[in-house]
């Protein structure tokens, strides 16, 4: 596809369950970012990949959150033992080379609701 | 985490009015970007500023990067209903990650 694709677009789960959110970046983009956004607020940085490696994972809130990008393309954000406070829109973005002047292209997000 | 505070948080104005949104931080950024986000979509880049004191114009939008590269402003002239949205500033951190501001929700009333 032409843009960043995220699946699922909506996920409703129960407290304590495991969730995976997938991001398919723009082809050829080496940098990939995950953010979390609560209603009416700015996106909160979670993790940034350059290629297959996590260049900065300082935004992951705790060890229940984990993200991988094994082949340097598709990324999966994994949340274990979900809590109600994890409810938010999870945004993925990619950029061509990860330079600080580069444009981030965002997907439409995955809305996670934890009941 | 480098905190970027935006003000005002909410802004509701009449069509044709001018407005300014501010983005402030205690941290120095190598660059600063402005994005606009509409409901149900991801943010879309408006502009990137790199040099302290830099001013960029995009039609009715004027962006300024502070001399010390800690703050920025977005000025909109003669606002239109199509300008409605969530405006976000974002600063580049040391590892080339990007931190977003708290956001300003603008509503332009026809």
gemmi code that builds the backbone of each chain (N, CA, C; Angstrom):
import gemmi

chains = {
    "A": [
        ("UNK", (0.813, -1.204, 0.000), (0.000, 0.000, 0.000), (0.843, 1.248, 0.000)),
        ("UNK", (0.218, 2.379, -0.248), (0.941, 3.621, -0.368), (1.295, 4.219, 0.985)),
        ("UNK", (0.496, 3.929, 2.018), (0.711, 4.563, 3.306), (1.021, 3.551, 4.385)),
        ("UNK", (1.096, 4.050, 5.628), (1.315, 3.192, 6.785), (-0.003, 2.511, 7.139)),
        ("UNK", (0.062, 1.213, 7.286), (-1.144, 0.441, 7.582), (-1.065, -0.151, 8.980)),
        ("UNK", (-2.146, 0.018, 9.753), (-2.184, -0.527, 11.103), (-3.392, -1.445, 11.257)),
        ("UNK", (-3.157, -2.576, 11.903), (-4.251, -3.503, 12.195), (-4.111, -4.052, 13.607)),
        ("UNK", (-5.241, -4.313, 14.286), (-6.583, -3.964, 13.854), (-6.852, -2.475, 14.030)),
        ("UNK", (-7.892, -1.965, 13.426), (-8.241, -0.564, 13.629), (-8.896, -0.373, 14.985)),
        ("UNK", (-9.588, -1.393, 15.438), (-10.216, -1.362, 16.765), (-10.020, -2.697, 17.448)),
        ("UNK", (-9.711, -2.657, 18.743), (-9.553, -3.879, 19.514), (-10.161, -3.659, 20.897)),
        ("UNK", (-11.121, -4.512, 21.231), (-11.710, -4.488, 22.565), (-11.286, -5.764, 23.264)),
        ("UNK", (-10.752, -5.641, 24.450), (-10.277, -6.809, 25.176), (-10.610, -6.664, 26.655)),
        ("UNK", (-10.429, -7.747, 27.365), (-10.698, -7.723, 28.798), (-9.397, -7.543, 29.576)),
        ("UNK", (-9.530, -6.936, 30.714), (-8.382, -6.728, 31.614), (-7.653, -8.049, 31.827)),
        ("UNK", (-6.330, -8.006, 31.706), (-5.512, -9.194, 31.928), (-5.151, -9.960, 30.669)),
        ("UNK", (-5.798, -9.638, 29.558), (-5.529, -10.356, 28.312), (-4.274, -9.822, 27.619)),
        ("UNK", (-3.816, -10.586, 26.628), (-2.642, -10.226, 25.819), (-3.123, -9.662, 24.485)),
        ("UNK", (-2.441, -8.618, 24.017), (-2.839, -7.948, 22.781), (-1.622, -7.719, 21.884)),
        ("UNK", (-1.814, -7.890, 20.582), (-0.784, -7.551, 19.603), (-1.347, -6.554, 18.612)),
        ("UNK", (-0.589, -5.512, 18.342), (-0.968, -4.498, 17.364), (0.118, -4.480, 16.285)),
        ("UNK", (-0.342, -4.455, 15.031), (0.604, -4.584, 13.919), (0.717, -3.282, 13.138)),
        ("UNK", (1.939, -3.010, 12.664), (2.191, -1.833, 11.837), (2.967, -2.240, 10.602)),
        ("UNK", (2.452, -1.866, 9.431), (3.114, -2.113, 8.169), (3.553, -0.753, 7.607)),
        ("UNK", (4.849, -0.436, 7.665), (5.275, 0.918, 7.279), (5.332, 1.091, 5.763)),
        ("UNK", (5.617, 2.279, 5.337), (5.818, 2.551, 3.925), (7.078, 1.812, 3.466)),
        ("UNK", (6.975, 1.165, 2.321), (8.081, 0.368, 1.806), (9.345, 1.213, 1.655)),
        ("UNK", (10.453, 0.692, 2.197), (11.720, 1.403, 2.071), (12.043, 2.331, 3.223)),
        ("UNK", (11.074, 2.571, 4.100), (11.332, 3.436, 5.261), (12.083, 2.646, 6.327)),
        ("UNK", (13.223, 3.191, 6.742), (14.051, 2.466, 7.712), (13.655, 2.752, 9.156)),
        ("UNK", (13.052, 3.893, 9.402), (12.696, 4.275, 10.767), (11.216, 4.015, 11.021)),
        ("UNK", (10.916, 3.495, 12.224), (9.527, 3.208, 12.599), (9.326, 3.610, 14.049)),
        ("UNK", (8.188, 4.247, 14.302), (7.898, 4.801, 15.624), (6.543, 4.291, 16.111)),
        ("UNK", (6.447, 4.067, 17.395), (5.161, 3.794, 18.047), (4.870, 4.907, 19.054)),
        ("UNK", (3.623, 5.382, 19.016), (3.141, 6.378, 19.957), (1.811, 5.903, 20.533)),
        ("UNK", (1.462, 6.475, 21.675), (0.164, 6.217, 22.294), (-0.505, 7.572, 22.495)),
        ("UNK", (-1.786, 7.654, 22.126), (-2.487, 8.934, 22.217), (-3.812, 8.772, 22.949)),
        ("UNK", (-3.987, 9.553, 23.987), (-5.259, 9.599, 24.695), (-6.078, 10.739, 24.112)),
        ("UNK", (-7.366, 10.693, 24.323), (-8.299, 11.630, 23.693), (-7.910, 13.082, 23.963)),
        ("UNK", (-7.759, 13.853, 22.893), (-7.485, 15.281, 23.009), (-6.081, 15.656, 23.405)),
        ("UNK", (-5.195, 14.671, 23.503), (-3.822, 14.959, 23.913), (-2.839, 14.652, 22.791)),
        ("UNK", (-1.603, 15.111, 22.955), (-0.586, 14.822, 21.967), (-0.102, 13.394, 22.074)),
        ("UNK", (0.422, 12.838, 20.996), (0.955, 11.474, 21.033), (2.117, 11.357, 22.020)),
        ("UNK", (2.123, 10.265, 22.775), (3.173, 9.980, 23.756), (4.144, 8.976, 23.149)),
        ("UNK", (5.414, 9.320, 23.093), (6.428, 8.460, 22.491), (6.574, 7.150, 23.266)),
        ("UNK", (6.620, 6.052, 22.536), (6.842, 4.737, 23.146), (8.202, 4.171, 22.753)),
        ("UNK", (8.416, 3.982, 21.441), (9.637, 3.319, 21.001), (9.928, 3.713, 19.566)),
        ("UNK", (11.224, 3.680, 19.217), (11.672, 4.071, 17.886), (12.659, 3.018, 17.390)),
        ("UNK", (12.397, 2.502, 16.192), (13.273, 1.529, 15.562), (14.035, 2.178, 14.413)),
        ("UNK", (15.299, 1.824, 14.306), (16.082, 2.142, 13.116), (16.490, 0.777, 12.556)),
        ("UNK", (15.874, 0.380, 11.443), (16.080, -0.965, 10.943), (15.427, -1.973, 11.873)),
        ("UNK", (16.156, -3.001, 12.248), (15.609, -4.046, 13.106), (15.767, -3.746, 14.582)),
        ("UNK", (16.621, -2.827, 14.919), (16.933, -2.557, 16.316), (16.185, -1.389, 16.904)),
        ("UNK", (15.888, -1.491, 18.189), (15.222, -0.392, 18.894), (16.271, 0.655, 19.256)),
        ("UNK", (16.235, 1.809, 18.582), (17.192, 2.881, 18.854), (16.886, 3.590, 20.170)),
        ("UNK", (15.615, 3.597, 20.548), (15.203, 4.246, 21.791), (13.900, 3.625, 22.247)),
        ("UNK", (13.920, 2.917, 23.366), (12.683, 2.339, 23.908), (12.333, 2.969, 25.255)),
        ("UNK", (12.842, 4.169, 25.481), (12.673, 4.805, 26.786), (11.229, 5.184, 27.101)),
        ("UNK", (10.364, 5.199, 26.088), (8.972, 5.581, 26.318), (8.061, 4.443, 26.708)),
        ("UNK", (8.528, 3.212, 26.625), (7.688, 2.079, 27.024), (7.393, 2.206, 28.517)),
        ("UNK", (6.113, 2.221, 28.907), (5.759, 2.537, 30.291), (6.215, 1.515, 31.321)),
        ("UNK", (6.249, 0.256, 30.949), (6.689, -0.795, 31.892), (6.976, -2.063, 31.096)),
        ("UNK", (7.333, -3.128, 31.823), (7.752, -4.348, 31.123), (6.587, -5.150, 30.556)),
        ("UNK", (5.369, -4.652, 30.665), (4.254, -5.320, 30.001), (4.226, -4.985, 28.513)),
        ("UNK", (4.932, -3.922, 28.149), (4.955, -3.476, 26.763), (6.256, -3.926, 26.097)),
        ("UNK", (6.115, -4.446, 24.885), (7.283, -4.892, 24.143), (6.993, -4.723, 22.655)),
        ("UNK", (7.991, -4.391, 21.866), (7.796, -4.229, 20.429), (8.950, -4.874, 19.686)),
        ("UNK", (8.643, -5.421, 18.520), (9.652, -6.063, 17.688), (9.517, -5.597, 16.255)),
        ("UNK", (10.621, -5.739, 15.543), (10.646, -5.436, 14.106), (11.710, -6.346, 13.494)),
        ("UNK", (11.434, -7.634, 13.438), (12.463, -8.643, 13.156), (13.136, -8.536, 11.793)),
        ("UNK", (12.427, -8.066, 10.782), (13.017, -8.013, 9.444), (13.185, -6.578, 8.966)),
        ("UNK", (13.029, -5.631, 9.869), (13.231, -4.236, 9.506), (12.097, -3.623, 8.730)),
        ("UNK", (10.943, -4.309, 8.716), (9.790, -3.753, 8.013), (8.597, -3.710, 8.976)),
        ("UNK", (7.771, -4.753, 8.950), (6.597, -4.821, 9.815), (7.025, -4.832, 11.287)),
        ("UNK", (6.243, -4.153, 12.099), (6.503, -4.134, 13.547), (5.246, -4.563, 14.296)),
        ("UNK", (5.453, -5.195, 15.426), (4.342, -5.599, 16.286), (4.567, -5.041, 17.687)),
        ("UNK", (3.552, -4.365, 18.202), (3.573, -3.887, 19.592), (2.774, -4.896, 20.411)),
        ("UNK", (3.407, -5.403, 21.462), (2.794, -6.462, 22.267), (2.539, -5.930, 23.675)),
        ("UNK", (1.331, -6.147, 24.172), (0.976, -5.698, 25.519), (0.474, -6.901, 26.302)),
        ("UNK", (1.166, -7.202, 27.378), (0.777, -8.326, 28.224), (-0.076, -7.835, 29.393)),
        ("UNK", (-0.944, -8.722, 29.880), (-1.732, -8.442, 31.094), (-2.318, -7.033, 31.031)),
        ("UNK", (-3.106, -6.772, 29.997), (-3.633, -5.433, 29.768), (-4.394, -4.906, 30.978)),
        ("UNK", (-4.293, -3.585, 31.144), (-4.989, -2.874, 32.214), (-5.884, -1.811, 31.574)),
        ("UNK", (-6.882, -1.362, 32.338), (-7.820, -0.365, 31.799), (-7.087, 0.903, 31.377)),
        ("UNK", (-6.027, 1.238, 32.082), (-5.248, 2.429, 31.745), (-4.481, 2.331, 30.443)),
        ("UNK", (-4.444, 1.134, 29.842), (-3.783, 0.965, 28.545), (-4.689, 1.410, 27.397)),
        ("UNK", (-5.947, 1.669, 27.693), (-6.899, 2.083, 26.658), (-6.442, 3.405, 26.041)),
        ("UNK", (-6.293, 3.405, 24.716), (-5.807, 4.583, 23.993), (-5.775, 4.234, 22.508)),
        ("UNK", (-5.424, 5.218, 21.680), (-5.133, 4.953, 20.272), (-3.624, 4.789, 20.139)),
        ("UNK", (-3.212, 3.685, 19.567), (-1.795, 3.423, 19.377), (-1.459, 3.766, 17.921)),
        ("UNK", (-0.583, 4.747, 17.763), (-0.200, 5.238, 16.444), (1.170, 4.716, 16.043)),
        ("UNK", (1.284, 4.337, 14.796), (2.565, 3.941, 14.235), (2.930, 4.942, 13.139)),
        ("UNK", (4.196, 5.245, 13.024), (4.665, 6.141, 11.968), (5.968, 5.604, 11.401)),
        ("UNK", (6.238, 5.949, 10.146), (7.526, 5.594, 9.574), (8.124, 6.814, 8.883)),
        ("UNK", (9.437, 6.799, 8.759), (10.105, 7.852, 8.000), (11.226, 7.222, 7.189)),
        ("UNK", (11.635, 7.921, 6.164), (12.566, 7.356, 5.189), (13.879, 6.928, 5.825)),
        ("UNK", (14.473, 7.820, 6.615), (15.796, 7.509, 7.129), (15.982, 7.837, 8.605)),
        ("UNK", (14.933, 8.350, 9.257), (15.030, 8.614, 10.683), (15.823, 9.849, 11.031)),
        ("UNK", (16.217, 10.662, 10.044), (16.914, 11.902, 10.359), (15.970, 12.874, 11.050)),
        ("UNK", (16.519, 13.726, 11.882), (15.666, 14.568, 12.719), (14.891, 15.596, 11.907)),
        ("UNK", (15.226, 15.791, 10.663), (14.448, 16.711, 9.838), (13.429, 15.983, 8.979)),
        ("UNK", (13.389, 14.667, 9.098), (12.523, 13.891, 8.222), (11.067, 13.956, 8.608)),
        ("UNK", (10.202, 13.719, 7.656), (8.759, 13.712, 7.885), (8.328, 12.340, 8.367)),
        ("UNK", (7.515, 12.325, 9.396), (6.901, 11.092, 9.859), (5.560, 10.924, 9.172)),
        ("UNK", (5.322, 9.742, 8.643), (4.050, 9.402, 8.020), (3.326, 8.453, 8.975)),
        ("UNK", (2.138, 8.864, 9.369), (1.387, 8.118, 10.377), (0.316, 7.237, 9.751)),
        ("UNK", (0.051, 6.119, 10.440), (-1.136, 5.346, 10.139), (-2.339, 5.954, 10.840)),
        ("UNK", (-3.486, 5.320, 10.650), (-4.708, 5.840, 11.256), (-4.871, 5.398, 12.706)),
        ("UNK", (-4.001, 4.496, 13.132), (-4.017, 4.101, 14.533), (-4.833, 2.853, 14.808)),
        ("UNK", (-4.521, 2.229, 15.933), (-5.299, 1.107, 16.456), (-5.901, 1.554, 17.785)),
        ("UNK", (-7.234, 1.584, 17.837), (-7.896, 2.001, 19.075), (-8.063, 0.793, 19.975)),
        ("UNK", (-7.419, 0.819, 21.128), (-7.487, -0.278, 22.093), (-8.382, 0.122, 23.251)),
        ("UNK", (-9.359, -0.732, 23.536), (-10.237, -0.532, 24.692), (-10.108, -1.740, 25.594)),
        ("UNK", (-9.714, -1.505, 26.838), (-9.589, -2.576, 27.817), (-10.731, -2.442, 28.818)),
        ("UNK", (-11.565, -3.474, 28.854), (-12.755, -3.423, 29.727), (-12.451, -3.945, 31.132)),
    ],
    "B": [
        ("UNK", (12.400, 12.365, 29.319), (11.412, 12.834, 28.335), (11.412, 14.346, 28.281)),
        ("UNK", (11.489, 14.894, 27.090), (11.499, 16.339, 26.933), (10.060, 16.803, 26.778)),
        ("UNK", (9.634, 17.694, 27.687), (8.251, 18.108, 27.733), (8.043, 19.342, 26.869)),
        ("UNK", (7.047, 19.272, 25.988), (6.676, 20.404, 25.154), (5.270, 20.829, 25.545)),
        ("UNK", (5.156, 22.025, 26.073), (3.865, 22.545, 26.492), (3.292, 23.458, 25.424)),
        ("UNK", (2.049, 23.227, 25.046), (1.391, 24.087, 24.068), (0.309, 24.910, 24.735)),
        ("UNK", (0.152, 26.121, 24.230), (-0.926, 26.973, 24.712), (-1.496, 27.780, 23.553)),
        ("UNK", (-2.795, 28.051, 23.559), (-3.740, 27.494, 24.527), (-4.038, 26.031, 24.235)),
        ("UNK", (-4.698, 25.364, 25.165), (-5.070, 23.964, 24.954), (-6.265, 23.872, 24.005)),
        ("UNK", (-7.193, 24.816, 24.154), (-8.369, 24.892, 23.296), (-8.506, 26.319, 22.770)),
        ("UNK", (-8.972, 26.430, 21.537), (-9.167, 27.742, 20.935), (-10.350, 27.669, 19.987)),
        ("UNK", (-11.333, 28.538, 20.216), (-12.510, 28.586, 19.361), (-12.651, 30.017, 18.857)),
        ("UNK", (-12.585, 30.193, 17.542), (-12.620, 31.540, 16.975), (-13.576, 31.588, 15.784)),
        ("UNK", (-13.909, 32.807, 15.385), (-14.761, 33.014, 14.226), (-13.914, 33.010, 12.957)),
        ("UNK", (-14.539, 32.577, 11.888), (-13.883, 32.617, 10.579), (-13.384, 34.027, 10.294)),
        ("UNK", (-12.158, 34.127, 9.785), (-11.588, 35.426, 9.441), (-10.675, 36.012, 10.507)),
        ("UNK", (-10.743, 35.478, 11.708), (-9.891, 35.989, 12.788), (-8.473, 35.409, 12.664)),
        ("UNK", (-7.539, 36.073, 13.343), (-6.165, 35.589, 13.409), (-5.923, 34.909, 14.747)),
        ("UNK", (-4.934, 34.014, 14.796), (-4.632, 33.334, 16.045), (-3.170, 32.930, 16.083)),
        ("UNK", (-2.679, 32.719, 17.301), (-1.318, 32.231, 17.486), (-1.321, 31.108, 18.511)),
        ("UNK", (-0.610, 30.039, 18.181), (-0.438, 28.899, 19.073), (1.035, 28.849, 19.465)),
        ("UNK", (1.282, 28.562, 20.755), (2.647, 28.561, 21.271), (3.072, 27.168, 21.709)),
        ("UNK", (4.359, 26.922, 21.547), (4.949, 25.642, 21.925), (6.229, 25.964, 22.694)),
        ("UNK", (6.291, 25.564, 23.968), (7.413, 25.942, 24.812), (8.032, 24.748, 25.525)),
        ("UNK", (9.332, 24.809, 25.713), (10.036, 23.746, 26.411), (11.261, 24.319, 27.124)),
        ("UNK", (11.747, 23.591, 28.095), (12.998, 23.964, 28.750), (14.188, 23.292, 28.064)),
        ("UNK", (13.886, 22.421, 27.096), (14.939, 21.687, 26.386), (15.241, 22.339, 25.046)),
        ("UNK", (16.448, 22.149, 24.591), (16.853, 22.603, 23.257), (16.620, 21.464, 22.272)),
        ("UNK", (16.052, 21.798, 21.130), (15.776, 20.790, 20.114), (16.591, 21.058, 18.855)),
        ("UNK", (17.031, 19.977, 18.215), (17.773, 20.123, 16.972), (16.858, 20.562, 15.833)),
        ("UNK", (15.601, 20.237, 15.934), (14.624, 20.706, 14.962), (13.250, 20.654, 15.616)),
        ("UNK", (12.317, 21.338, 15.012), (10.962, 21.310, 15.532), (9.994, 21.222, 14.363)),
        ("UNK", (8.984, 20.404, 14.526), (7.991, 20.233, 13.474), (6.603, 20.592, 14.004)),
        ("UNK", (5.742, 20.971, 13.089), (4.334, 21.183, 13.397), (3.507, 20.210, 12.551)),
        ("UNK", (2.554, 19.562, 13.218), (1.643, 18.633, 12.566), (0.206, 19.080, 12.832)),
        ("UNK", (-0.694, 18.665, 11.938), (-2.126, 18.852, 12.180), (-2.796, 17.487, 12.107)),
        ("UNK", (-3.700, 17.251, 13.033), (-4.393, 15.972, 13.103), (-5.894, 16.177, 13.085)),
        ("UNK", (-6.576, 15.394, 12.269), (-8.036, 15.428, 12.213), (-8.572, 14.144, 12.857)),
        ("UNK", (-9.805, 14.172, 13.328), (-10.359, 13.012, 14.052), (-10.253, 11.724, 13.245)),
        ("UNK", (-9.792, 10.663, 13.902), (-9.727, 9.360, 13.258), (-8.545, 9.175, 12.336)),
        ("UNK", (-7.673, 10.174, 12.279), (-6.514, 10.082, 11.397), (-5.231, 10.332, 12.173)),
        ("UNK", (-4.110, 9.997, 11.552), (-2.827, 10.309, 12.163), (-2.416, 11.732, 11.856)),
        ("UNK", (-1.473, 12.276, 12.612), (-0.980, 13.628, 12.340), (-0.333, 13.729, 10.957)),
        ("UNK", (-0.443, 14.909, 10.349), (0.163, 15.171, 9.048), (1.098, 16.358, 9.180)),
        ("UNK", (2.308, 16.215, 8.651), (3.327, 17.251, 8.784), (2.933, 18.530, 8.041)),
        ("UNK", (3.110, 19.667, 8.724), (2.917, 20.974, 8.095), (4.265, 21.591, 7.734)),
        ("UNK", (5.203, 21.583, 8.681), (6.476, 22.263, 8.439), (7.556, 21.728, 9.375)),
        ("UNK", (8.813, 21.883, 8.956), (9.972, 21.588, 9.801), (10.837, 22.839, 9.878)),
        ("UNK", (11.216, 23.236, 11.076), (12.150, 24.351, 11.248), (13.400, 23.834, 11.950)),
        ("UNK", (14.540, 24.337, 11.524), (15.806, 23.784, 11.983), (16.702, 24.841, 12.637)),
        ("UNK", (16.703, 26.029, 12.092), (17.627, 27.070, 12.548), (16.958, 27.997, 13.550)),
        ("UNK", (17.661, 28.323, 14.637), (17.127, 29.264, 15.613), (16.763, 30.578, 14.955)),
        ("UNK", (15.572, 31.092, 15.233), (15.106, 32.341, 14.634), (14.449, 32.171, 13.279)),
        ("UNK", (14.431, 30.962, 12.779), (13.879, 30.708, 11.436), (12.386, 30.994, 11.394)),
        ("UNK", (11.958, 31.578, 10.288), (10.533, 31.831, 10.034), (10.173, 31.180, 8.708)),
        ("UNK", (9.099, 30.400, 8.728), (8.619, 29.796, 7.483), (7.155, 30.136, 7.301)),
        ("UNK", (6.794, 30.399, 6.037), (5.398, 30.701, 5.728), (4.844, 29.648, 4.793)),
        ("UNK", (3.620, 29.229, 5.105), (2.903, 28.255, 4.281), (1.516, 28.818, 4.098)),
        ("UNK", (1.341, 29.552, 2.990), (0.075, 30.243, 2.703), (-0.301, 31.132, 3.888)),
        ("UNK", (-1.382, 30.861, 4.584), (-1.823, 31.721, 5.689), (-1.174, 31.346, 7.021)),
        ("UNK", (-0.304, 30.343, 7.019), (0.332, 29.889, 8.254), (1.775, 30.382, 8.315)),
        ("UNK", (2.171, 30.940, 9.458), (3.532, 31.393, 9.670), (4.094, 30.683, 10.894)),
        ("UNK", (5.247, 30.064, 10.727), (5.882, 29.300, 11.787), (7.192, 29.981, 12.166)),
        ("UNK", (7.466, 30.032, 13.463), (8.721, 30.621, 13.924), (9.381, 29.710, 14.933)),
        ("UNK", (10.690, 29.547, 14.812), (11.487, 28.773, 15.755), (12.248, 29.778, 16.612)),
        ("UNK", (12.191, 29.630, 17.924), (12.852, 30.575, 18.800), (14.359, 30.592, 18.610)),
        ("UNK", (14.969, 31.717, 18.953), (16.413, 31.874, 18.779), (17.201, 30.795, 19.518)),
        ("UNK", (16.715, 30.413, 20.704), (17.405, 29.421, 21.517), (16.981, 27.991, 21.189)),
        ("UNK", (16.112, 27.837, 20.210), (15.601, 26.529, 19.764), (14.904, 25.776, 20.904)),
        ("UNK", (14.214, 26.520, 21.763), (13.447, 25.887, 22.835), (11.949, 26.106, 22.647)),
        ("UNK", (11.565, 26.993, 21.746), (10.154, 27.308, 21.616), (9.813, 27.630, 20.169)),
        ("UNK", (8.525, 27.600, 19.877), (8.066, 27.870, 18.524), (6.656, 28.424, 18.583)),
        ("UNK", (6.256, 29.083, 17.511), (4.887, 29.580, 17.422), (4.341, 29.328, 16.034)),
        ("UNK", (3.019, 29.217, 16.001), (2.284, 29.046, 14.743), (1.226, 30.140, 14.704)),
        ("UNK", (1.286, 30.962, 13.689), (0.306, 32.038, 13.521), (-0.529, 31.754, 12.275)),
        ("UNK", (-1.839, 31.819, 12.434), (-2.751, 31.630, 11.301), (-3.475, 32.944, 11.048)),
        ("UNK", (-3.429, 33.386, 9.826), (-4.108, 34.620, 9.410), (-5.426, 34.277, 8.736)),
        ("UNK", (-6.449, 35.011, 9.085), (-7.769, 34.849, 8.455), (-8.208, 33.385, 8.466)),
        ("UNK", (-8.377, 32.853, 9.658), (-8.691, 31.434, 9.815), (-9.963, 31.044, 9.061)),
        ("UNK", (-9.939, 29.812, 8.559), (-11.074, 29.258, 7.819), (-11.539, 27.972, 8.505)),
        ("UNK", (-12.797, 27.591, 8.289), (-13.291, 26.352, 8.919), (-12.422, 25.141, 8.605)),
        ("UNK", (-11.790, 25.111, 7.454), (-10.903, 24.005, 7.098), (-9.649, 23.929, 7.939)),
        ("UNK", (-9.366, 24.981, 8.703), (-8.204, 24.973, 9.591), (-8.489, 24.224, 10.896)),
        ("UNK", (-9.732, 23.893, 11.123), (-10.111, 23.181, 12.348), (-9.344, 21.879, 12.482)),
        ("UNK", (-8.832, 21.622, 13.697), (-8.094, 20.391, 13.934), (-7.251, 20.491, 15.185)),
        ("UNK", (-6.492, 19.440, 15.445), (-5.566, 19.401, 16.581), (-4.169, 19.724, 16.052)),
        ("UNK", (-3.582, 20.803, 16.541), (-2.256, 21.225, 16.107), (-1.225, 20.758, 17.130)),
        ("UNK", (-0.194, 20.111, 16.625), (0.816, 19.503, 17.480), (2.205, 19.979, 17.087)),
        ("UNK", (2.980, 20.423, 18.052), (4.388, 20.659, 17.784), (5.149, 19.406, 18.197)),
        ("UNK", (6.319, 19.199, 17.630), (7.108, 18.007, 17.936), (8.584, 18.351, 17.815)),
        ("UNK", (9.345, 17.985, 18.842), (10.765, 18.282, 18.861), (11.601, 17.022, 18.739)),
        ("UNK", (12.698, 17.136, 18.001), (13.586, 15.982, 17.794), (14.534, 15.851, 18.970)),
        ("UNK", (14.582, 14.631, 19.549), (15.455, 14.352, 20.668), (16.825, 13.885, 20.215)),
        ("UNK", (17.655, 13.529, 21.180), (19.028, 13.162, 20.882), (19.185, 11.930, 20.029)),
        ("UNK", (18.263, 10.981, 20.152), (18.361, 9.743, 19.380), (17.528, 9.816, 18.111)),
        ("UNK", (17.225, 11.031, 17.675), (16.382, 11.238, 16.505), (14.970, 10.713, 16.685)),
        ("UNK", (14.570, 10.492, 17.940), (13.152, 10.236, 18.168), (12.424, 11.581, 18.202)),
        ("UNK", (11.146, 11.553, 18.247), (10.353, 12.776, 18.137), (9.351, 12.820, 19.271)),
        ("UNK", (9.397, 13.907, 20.052), (8.477, 14.080, 21.168), (7.426, 15.111, 20.798)),
        ("UNK", (6.181, 14.784, 21.042), (5.083, 15.672, 20.692), (4.663, 16.531, 21.870)),
        ("UNK", (4.136, 17.696, 21.528), (3.580, 18.585, 22.525), (2.202, 18.136, 22.979)),
        ("UNK", (1.643, 18.927, 23.891), (0.365, 18.572, 24.515), (-0.824, 18.838, 23.604)),
        ("UNK", (-0.632, 19.597, 22.530), (-1.677, 19.796, 21.536), (-2.540, 21.027, 21.768)),
        ("UNK", (-2.992, 21.626, 20.690), (-3.955, 22.733, 20.722), (-5.101, 22.384, 19.797)),
        ("UNK", (-6.291, 22.308, 20.365), (-7.461, 21.987, 19.549), (-8.105, 23.281, 19.082)),
        ("UNK", (-8.082, 23.486, 17.780), (-8.624, 24.706, 17.164), (-9.960, 24.415, 16.500)),
        ("UNK", (-10.933, 25.256, 16.791), (-12.225, 25.201, 16.119), (-12.482, 26.562, 15.485)),
        ("UNK", (-12.713, 26.560, 14.177), (-13.030, 27.800, 13.466), (-14.499, 27.751, 13.081)),
        ("UNK", (-15.244, 28.705, 13.595), (-16.696, 28.728, 13.417), (-17.055, 29.545, 12.176)),
        ("UNK", (-17.832, 28.955, 11.263), (-18.185, 29.700, 10.025), (-19.021, 30.942, 10.329)),
    ],
}
model = gemmi.Model(1)
for chain_id, residues in chains.items():
    chain = gemmi.Chain(chain_id)
    for i, (resn, *xyz) in enumerate(residues, 1):
        res = gemmi.Residue()
        res.name, res.seqid = resn, gemmi.SeqId(i, " ")
        for name, pos in zip(("N", "CA", "C"), xyz):
            atom = gemmi.Atom()
            atom.name, atom.element = name, gemmi.Element(name[0])
            atom.pos, atom.b_iso = gemmi.Position(*pos), 0.0
            res.add_atom(atom)
        chain.add_residue(res)
    model.add_chain(chain)
structure = gemmi.Structure()
structure.add_model(model)
structure.setup_entities()
